[in-house]
């Protein structure tokens, strides 16, 4: 199997949270790019490939669900996680219908983040394996 990039695009409109999550992910050995809103995330995603994208759901102008739909048009193989403090109000089946692969609740502990990101990269490896084995 080819070596997979350990790159993550993290999207959130809260500066402190963005920096905190970046620090956590970098401590776990990942290369992290930050976007402060959906427009910036789309611009980055059009130029660079990210196997994992984690996005806040509640953002001004374009929310996380709309971002997920637009990311799917650019990168249909990415694993996309919703990230929100309001996930108890959102049905996980609705998130899947939109195109999310999973979700994380704010605030997130580093152990939970580590487990989620490792799981995401397992999905990515599986998707790449299927893609490589398809004629």
Order of alpha helices (4+ residues) and beta strands (2+ residues): beta-alpha-beta-alpha-beta-alpha-beta-alpha-beta-alpha
